[in-house]
Amino acid sequence: MTRLHLFDLDGTLMYGSAAPVEISRQLGLSAEIAALERSFAARETEPHAFSLAAQELWKGLTPAHVRAAFDGSPWLSGIREVWQEIRERGEYCAVISLSPSFFVELLLEWGAHAAHGSVFPEVPFTRQVDMAGILTPEGKVKVADRLCAQFGLSRGDCVAYGDSSTDVALFEAVPHSIAVNARPYLVARATHVYEGRDLREAYQLAGVSRTGVEAS
């Protein structure tokens, strides 16, 4: 059976942090992004408004900042190993995140078949972010559908990995889901739950894995 593994980024592949947080840390704007993240988590700020505010914060952002943020992020262990095994099994892996595309797409270097984020202009910014390219939680499902069509699969062939309210729509759209270090309301909607810092262990919950033991 061929499957498509769909990974969230913030709080899922990255432990206890998010791409906007790590990017802002490089610019000395941790307090500012923390306030914006709290507003987003409380649903006081929608994805489109969050993206506009984040771009305003990141006026001085350079490619070097982005690379430093990516390299210094608290990633789970075993991401590249899991994606290599997925490829060797003839399956597919993709990242779908509300975070900026210029950061999310760096995960293609680690072996993801696809990486989709909110579409931002190239860094350094010379133009405003286009609101039509900003992903929403419901937009994650649309991206998953496009990937299914690309790979000749259906929603029934998908496994979703996530941690927060932005993953609820996708968890409800696919039959298999793994809550990774997740909020309680997502845990309640997941078929499997994982707490820890090694993606190989979370991946075992999706089925037989050579990265560890056979999942029960």
C-alpha positions in Angstrom: 0.0 0.0 0.0 1.3 3.4 -1.0 0.7 6.2 1.5 1.2 10.0 1.7 2.6 11.2 5.0 1.6 14.8 5.7 3.7 16.7 8.3 3.0 20.0 10.0 6.1 22.0 10.9 5.6 24.3 13.9 5.4 22.3 17.1 5.4 19.0 15.2 8.7 18.6 13.3 10.0 21.4 15.5 9.9 20.8 19.2 8.3 23.6 21.3 8.9 26.3 18.8 7.8 27.6 15.4 9.4 29.0 12.3 8.3 32.6 13.0 9.7 32.4 16.5 13.1 31.1 15.2 13.2 33.7 12.4 12.4 36.5 14.8 15.0 35.3 17.3 17.6 36.0 14.6 16.4 39.6 14.5 16.2 40.2 18.2 12.4 40.3 18.0 11.5 37.4 20.3 9.1 39.5 22.5 7.3 40.9 19.5 6.7 37.6 17.8 5.7 36.0 21.2 2.9 38.6 21.5 1.8 37.9 17.9 1.9 34.1 18.5 -0.3 34.5 21.6 -2.8 36.5 19.7 -2.9 33.8 16.9 -3.2 31.0 19.4 -6.2 32.8 21.0 -7.7 33.2 17.6 -7.7 36.9 17.9 -5.4 37.2 14.8 -6.2 35.2 11.6 -3.5 33.7 9.4 -3.7 36.6 6.9 -3.3 39.3 9.5 -0.5 37.3 11.2 1.4 37.1 8.0 1.2 40.8 7.3 2.3 41.6 10.9 5.2 39.1 10.7 6.4 40.6 7.4 6.3 44.1 9.0 8.5 42.7 11.8 10.9 41.1 9.4 11.8 44.2 7.4 15.5 43.6 7.9 15.4 39.9 7.2 18.1 38.4 4.9 18.8 34.9 3.5 21.6 34.5 6.1 19.0 35.1 8.9 16.7 32.5 7.4 19.5 29.9 7.1 20.6 30.6 10.7 17.1 30.2 12.0 16.6 27.0 10.1 19.9 25.5 11.2 19.4 26.5 14.8 15.8 25.3 15.2 15.0 22.6 17.8 14.1 19.9 15.2 13.0 16.5 16.3 15.6 13.8 15.8 15.3 11.4 12.9 13.5 13.5 10.4 15.8 12.7 7.5 15.9 9.0 8.4 12.1 8.8 8.5 11.8 10.5 5.1 14.5 8.4 3.6 12.6 5.2 4.8 9.3 6.6 3.4 11.0 7.1 0.0 12.5 3.6 0.1 9.1 2.1 0.9 7.7 3.8 -2.3 5.6 6.1 -0.2 5.5 9.9 -0.2 6.2 12.6 2.4 5.2 16.3 2.4 5.2 19.3 4.7 2.2 21.5 4.8 2.6 24.5 7.1 1.1 28.0 7.7 4.7 29.3 8.2 6.5 31.2 5.4 7.3 29.3 2.3 10.9 30.6 2.2 11.5 28.6 5.5 9.2 25.6 4.9 10.8 24.9 1.5 14.2 24.4 3.0 12.9 21.0 4.2 13.1 19.8 0.6 16.8 19.5 1.3 16.0 16.8 3.9 14.1 14.6 1.6 10.5 15.7 1.5 8.7 15.2 -1.8 6.9 18.5 -1.4 6.9 21.4 1.0 4.1 24.0 1.1 3.9 27.1 3.2 2.2 30.4 3.1 3.6 32.1 0.0 5.9 35.0 0.9 8.0 37.1 -1.4 11.7 36.3 -1.7 14.0 37.5 1.1 15.0 40.3 1.5 11.5 41.7 0.9 10.9 44.1 -2.0 7.1 43.6 -2.2 4.2 42.9 0.0 3.0 39.4 0.8 0.1 38.4 -1.4 -2.9 37.4 0.7 -4.1 34.9 -1.8 -1.0 32.8 -1.0 -1.5 32.6 2.7 -2.5 29.2 4.0 -5.3 28.6 6.4 -6.2 25.4 8.3 -8.8 24.6 5.7 -6.2 25.4 3.0 -4.1 22.5 4.3 -6.8 20.1 3.2 -6.8 21.6 -0.3 -3.0 21.3 -0.6 -3.3 17.6 0.6 -5.9 17.0 -2.1 -3.6 18.5 -4.8 -0.8 16.3 -3.6 -3.0 13.2 -3.6 -3.9 14.0 -7.2 -0.2 14.5 -8.1 0.8 11.1 -6.6 -2.3 9.2 -7.7 -3.6 8.7 -4.2 -6.7 9.6 -2.2 -7.4 11.0 1.3 -7.8 7.4 2.4 -4.1 6.8 1.7 -3.0 9.7 3.9 -1.4 9.9 7.4 -1.4 13.4 9.0 1.1 14.5 11.8 0.3 17.6 13.7 0.1 19.4 17.1 -2.5 22.2 17.2 -5.8 23.7 16.1 -4.3 24.4 12.6 -4.3 20.7 12.0 -7.8 19.9 13.1 -9.3 20.2 9.5 -6.7 17.9 8.1 -7.1 15.4 10.9 -10.8 15.3 10.2 -10.2 14.8 6.5 -7.9 11.7 6.6 -8.4 8.3 8.3 -5.0 8.1 10.1 -3.5 10.9 12.2 -0.7 11.2 14.8 -0.8 13.9 17.4 2.8 14.9 18.1 3.4 16.8 21.3 -0.1 18.1 20.7 -2.7 20.2 22.4 -5.5 18.2 24.1 -8.2 19.1 21.6 -6.1 17.7 18.8 -5.2 14.6 20.8 -8.9 13.9 21.1 -9.2 13.8 17.3 -6.1 11.7 16.6 -5.9 8.0 15.9 -2.4 7.9 17.6 -0.6 10.1 20.2 3.1 10.7 20.6 5.0 12.7 23.2 8.8 13.0 22.7 11.6 14.3 20.5 12.2 11.6 17.9 10.2 11.5 14.7 11.2 7.8 14.3 9.1 6.9 17.3 6.1 8.9 16.1 6.5 7.3 12.6 6.4 3.8 14.1 2.8 4.5 15.1 1.8 4.7 11.4 2.9 1.1 10.8 5.9 -1.1 10.4 9.1 0.9 10.4 12.7 -0.1 10.0 13.7 2.9 12.0 12.5 1.1 15.2 10.2 -1.7 16.2 7.0 -2.8 14.7 4.1 -0.6 15.8 1.4 -2.3 17.8 
